[in-house]
Amino acid sequence: MAAACPAIGKVKETSKFSGGQSNPTFLLTTSAGNYVLRKQPPGKLLKSAHAVDREFRVMQALADTEVPVPVVHHLCEDTSVLGSMFYVMDFVEGDIYWNSALPECNSEQARHNMYDEMNRVMAALHNVNINEIGLTDYGKPGNYFARQLSRWTQQYRASELTKIEEIESLIAYLDNNLPADDGQVALVHGDFRLDNMIFAPRSDETASVRAVLDWELSTLGHPYADLAYQCMQLRLPATLPQAPGLAGLGREALGIPSEQAYVDTYCQRRGIDGIDNWNFYLAFSFFRLAAILQGVAKRAQDGNASSDKARQLGSMVRPLAQMATPLIQSA
């Protein structure tokens, strides 16, 4: 590090963050301050998974846009240094929230402001000119959902531990109901949710997002994928031990907008009239998350998981598919 990235100073101490399931992440205490190191997990990895090099590239490209990201300092692709590829970025001060109901906030207005800020950041991301920031080649244009469905089906099959009938029904529905490609291409985050953002401390009433984290799934794709994925997260049960949703809670009493209001605000910021095929996009989001968690379960079985909660997360695969069943039936 002294040779490759002298600007961060001499590393004095390291400690591992407990959150996250995908890429092990560490706090570096140095002579110049605090920084964050994020690396691929050890062991054999699925193709295209744990792409910390893509995380580094996209955050570097977004540095001068309206999308808040940490300053990145160094990417090391030499796996002999730490055993896997890694990068170093700034440590951003602020708060991370894991519960969609935001029980830490003491007012309806504060929650409303935070959800509106997430909506603003998402719209800003999808409005970024990919040519101007040098990401024209960051993914394949067109047929995004067809390619994503193929990719995540393959990833799921590679991690499959047992046959789940609800997953099979979900895959069949998605295969048979792919919407026609409407030509929209944007930079998409791939895991846009509350706990992948650092907010200004609660003492700051602006409720601004200081940094969006965890860009390993980012690509050029369809903007509705991010929107549906976040809305899917908010449909999850409020009783989940990890990243609980809002199902069964009164959003109005909490100050959190309804799904329709959230989508409408996003459409206004993007200058579009509305979204067709919404059930498909939501159902796809349920499948994609199920496939991601199946990968976590497989890594746990193989002894390569980044968290001791990996097996617990793997048990959510079937329930996620069951939650998508009403979407299939109503469609």
Secondary structure, DSSP 8 states (H G I E B T S, - for coil): -TTT-GGG--EEEEEE-S--SSS-EEEEEETTEEEEEEE--SS---TT-S-HHHHHHHHHHTTTSSS----EEEEE--TTTTSS-EEEEE---SB----TT-TT--SHHHHHHHHHHHHHHHHHHHHS-TTTTT-TTSS--S-HHHHHHHHHHHHHHHH--S--HHHHHHHHHHHHT--------EEE-SS--GGGEEE--TT-TT--EEEE---TT-EEE-HHHHHHHHHHHHHSBTT-SSS---BTS-HHHHT---HHHHHHHHHHHHT----S-HHHHHHHHHHHHHHHHHHHHHHHHHT--SSTTHHHHHTTHHHHHHHHHHHHHH-
